[in-house]
Amino acid sequence: MDANWQYIQTNFDWLGHVAEALCIAVVVSVLGLALFKRRTAIIIGLSFASGHFHGREKRDFEVSVHMHPPHVEAYEMWKWSWDQATDYWPVAIVMLVLLLLVARRKIAPAATTAAEVGKS
């Protein structure tokens, strides 16, 4: 089977960036488990991954237009090229949805002991 890599690059480049962001989020979350509770570590990992891609696409825009420091205009994301925008926004949306799911997830109450059950 011979894959048409040009077609994949042209039409599904954004999906590779989403997969890369998920991998970055997992790595940072696992590292964060050494210092934080699981939920907090996951939130940190997802936030880091989203910020990483924003920084990367901002830098790509700065380079593509030969922008001189302090690069403040690069935050005007509506000026980014279509490729830069489609690299960033799918990642941002997926990371945001995952962040909302993790942040809004209800934490299960602690297991009830037999003594507490007998009291009720």
C-alpha positions as CSV (number, residue, x, y, z in Angstrom):
1,M,0.0,0.0,0.0
2,D,1.4,3.4,-1.0
3,A,0.0,6.3,1.0
4,N,-0.5,9.6,-0.7
5,W,1.5,11.6,1.8
6,Q,1.0,14.9,0.0
7,Y,-2.8,14.4,0.3
8,I,-2.5,13.6,3.9
9,Q,-0.2,16.6,4.6
10,T,-2.6,18.9,2.7
11,N,-5.8,17.7,4.2
12,F,-5.0,16.1,7.6
13,D,-2.0,18.0,8.9
14,W,-4.2,19.4,11.7
15,L,-4.9,15.8,12.9
16,G,-1.2,15.2,13.4
17,H,-0.9,18.3,15.4
18,V,-3.8,17.2,17.6
19,A,-2.1,13.8,18.2
20,E,1.2,15.6,19.0
21,A,-0.5,17.8,21.5
22,L,-2.2,14.8,23.2
23,C,1.2,13.2,23.5
24,I,2.7,16.4,24.9
25,A,-0.2,16.6,27.4
26,V,0.3,13.0,28.5
27,V,4.1,13.5,29.0
28,V,3.6,16.7,31.0
29,S,0.7,15.2,33.0
30,V,2.8,12.1,34.0
31,L,5.7,14.4,35.0
32,G,3.2,16.5,37.0
33,L,2.0,13.5,38.9
34,A,5.2,13.7,41.0
35,L,4.0,17.0,42.5
36,F,0.3,17.3,42.0
37,K,-2.9,15.3,42.2
38,R,-4.0,13.5,39.0
39,R,-6.7,16.0,38.0
40,T,-4.4,19.0,38.5
41,A,-1.6,17.3,36.6
42,I,-3.9,16.6,33.7
43,I,-5.1,20.2,33.6
44,I,-1.5,21.4,33.6
45,G,-0.6,18.9,30.8
46,L,-3.5,20.0,28.6
47,S,-2.8,23.7,29.3
48,F,0.9,23.2,28.5
49,A,0.1,21.5,25.2
50,S,-2.2,24.2,24.1
51,G,0.3,26.9,25.0
52,H,3.1,25.1,23.3
53,F,1.2,25.1,20.0
54,H,0.2,28.7,20.3
55,G,3.9,29.6,20.9
56,R,5.0,27.5,18.0
57,E,2.5,28.9,15.5
58,K,3.2,32.5,16.7
59,R,6.9,31.9,16.1
60,D,6.2,30.5,12.7
61,F,4.2,33.6,11.8
62,E,7.0,35.9,13.1
63,V,9.5,34.1,10.9
64,S,7.3,34.0,7.8
65,V,6.7,37.8,7.8
66,H,10.3,38.6,9.0
67,M,8.9,40.4,12.1
68,H,11.3,42.3,14.2
69,P,11.2,42.2,18.1
70,P,9.2,42.6,20.3
71,H,6.8,40.5,18.1
72,V,3.7,41.9,19.7
73,E,1.8,42.0,16.4
74,A,2.2,38.2,16.2
75,Y,-0.6,37.8,18.8
76,E,-3.0,39.1,16.2
77,M,-4.0,35.5,15.2
78,W,-6.4,36.7,12.5
79,K,-3.3,37.7,10.5
80,W,-1.8,34.2,10.5
81,S,-1.8,32.2,7.3
82,W,-4.4,29.5,6.7
83,D,-1.8,26.8,7.4
84,Q,-0.8,28.4,10.7
85,A,-4.4,28.9,11.7
86,T,-5.4,25.3,10.9
87,D,-2.4,24.0,12.8
88,Y,-3.3,25.9,15.9
89,W,-7.1,26.1,16.2
90,P,-8.0,22.4,16.0
91,V,-5.4,21.8,18.8
92,A,-6.8,24.7,20.8
93,I,-10.4,23.5,20.5
94,V,-9.5,19.8,21.4
95,M,-7.4,20.9,24.4
96,L,-10.2,23.3,25.6
97,V,-12.8,20.6,25.3
98,L,-10.6,18.1,27.2
99,L,-9.8,20.8,29.8
100,L,-13.5,21.5,30.3
101,L,-14.3,17.8,30.7
102,V,-11.5,17.3,33.3
103,A,-12.3,20.5,35.2
104,R,-16.1,19.9,35.3
105,R,-15.8,16.2,36.2
106,K,-17.4,15.5,39.5
107,I,-15.1,13.9,42.0
108,A,-16.6,10.7,43.5
109,P,-17.1,10.9,47.3
110,A,-14.9,8.8,49.4
111,A,-15.9,5.2,49.9
112,T,-18.2,4.7,52.9
113,T,-16.9,2.5,55.7
114,A,-19.0,-0.2,57.3
115,A,-19.1,1.8,60.5
116,E,-20.5,4.8,58.7
117,V,-23.1,2.6,57.0
118,G,-24.2,1.3,60.4
119,K,-24.7,4.8,61.8
120,S,-27.4,5.7,59.2
